[in-house]
Amino acid sequence: MNDATLIILIHQALFQGCFLLKNFTLSRKLGAPVRGSNPEARRAILFFTAFILVSLLLAVGNVQFARLHLLSEAAAMVLCLLLLVLNLAFGLASLRNLGESWRVGVLEDQATDLVQDGIYRFSRNPYFVAYLLMFAAYTVLLQNLVLLALSGVGLAFIHAMILKEEKHLQNLHGQAYRDYQRRVARYLLV
């Protein structure tokens, strides 16, 4: 097994493991689902899965198709690991800070608190920022044009989910959410 494959597998075990553990424990605690069945969430989850599988296929096969040679392997590895550390930090902080308000997609029938502290002081969507960091990390690691293009598609899926959630949160929290939108960036700087 090559280094790129090992990195992706370990990262996915950590990142998705935390995600699944949060969903399972919170769903049991609330006695209700924490995953919405809206089309934006379904499409995004399918895309994220596809992106990860494509990354693994490229890594396992050491595929040279659409390969970009912009960085040395060592530089790509270091940059990838830095991005993955940031990914895990954003992901874990998101899961922790959102507490019982964590949901995957919009659940219209569930009211949640408006969380504005912790990492949510810097980004309204830090878990989605974590996914963007993952896209960047895998693209840098494998230096592949296909992953770069898929990262753009992933951003579009994430943005669609965010817009749906923003509409829901505006309806749920009104002016408090609009004030929060004015103070805190949707992603990180924008």
Buried (B, 14 or more C-beta within 10 A) or exposed (E): EEEBBEBBBEBBEBBBEBBEEBBEEBBEEEEEBBBBEBEBBEBBBEBBEEBBEBBBEBBBEEBEEBBBEEBEEEEBBEBBBEBBEBBBBBBBBBBEBBEEBBBBBBBEEBEBEBBBEBBBBBBBBBBBBBBBBBBBBBBBBBBBEBBBEBBEEBBEBBBBBBEBBBEBBBEBBEEEBEEBBEEBEBBBEE
